[in-house]
Amino acid sequence: MTLHPFRIHFHDSEVAPIDIDAADAQAARDIAAERRGVSAGAIRKVKIIREKAQ
């Protein structure tokens, strides 16, 4: 199974974004919500992290 890096942002600005390696966006959401102790509804956006070209 290939894991992809995701950055998860939350609606509450006091909850810091978190980077998660997961198989897909839904798995990243679930992991982030569990690690931050919030509901899935507290997540504002999930973005895949892409490396910057040099």
C-alpha positions in Angstrom: 0.0 0.0 0.0 1.4 3.4 -1.0 1.1 6.2 1.5 0.8 9.8 0.5 1.7 12.9 2.6 -1.4 15.1 3.5 -1.6 18.3 5.4 -4.8 18.7 7.3 -6.1 22.2 8.3 -8.8 22.8 11.0 -11.5 25.5 11.3 -10.2 26.5 14.8 -7.0 28.5 14.3 -5.8 27.3 17.7 -5.6 23.8 16.4 -2.3 23.6 14.5 -2.3 21.9 11.0 -0.9 18.4 11.0 0.9 16.4 8.4 -0.2 12.7 8.0 1.0 9.9 5.8 -2.1 8.0 4.7 -3.4 5.8 1.8 -6.1 8.4 0.9 -7.7 11.7 2.1 -10.4 10.0 4.1 -7.8 8.0 6.1 -5.8 11.2 6.6 -9.0 12.9 8.0 -9.7 10.0 10.4 -6.2 9.9 11.7 -5.9 13.7 12.1 -9.2 13.9 14.0 -8.2 11.2 16.3 -4.7 12.7 17.0 -6.1 16.2 17.6 -9.0 14.9 19.6 -11.6 16.7 17.5 -14.6 15.6 15.3 -14.2 15.1 11.6 -16.4 18.2 11.1 -13.6 20.3 12.7 -11.4 19.7 9.6 -11.5 22.6 7.1 -9.4 21.1 4.3 -7.1 18.2 3.4 -4.4 18.8 0.9 -1.8 16.4 -0.6 1.7 17.8 -0.1 3.6 18.0 -3.3 7.3 18.6 -3.4 8.4 21.9 -4.8 10.5 21.7 -8.0 13.9 23.3 -7.7 
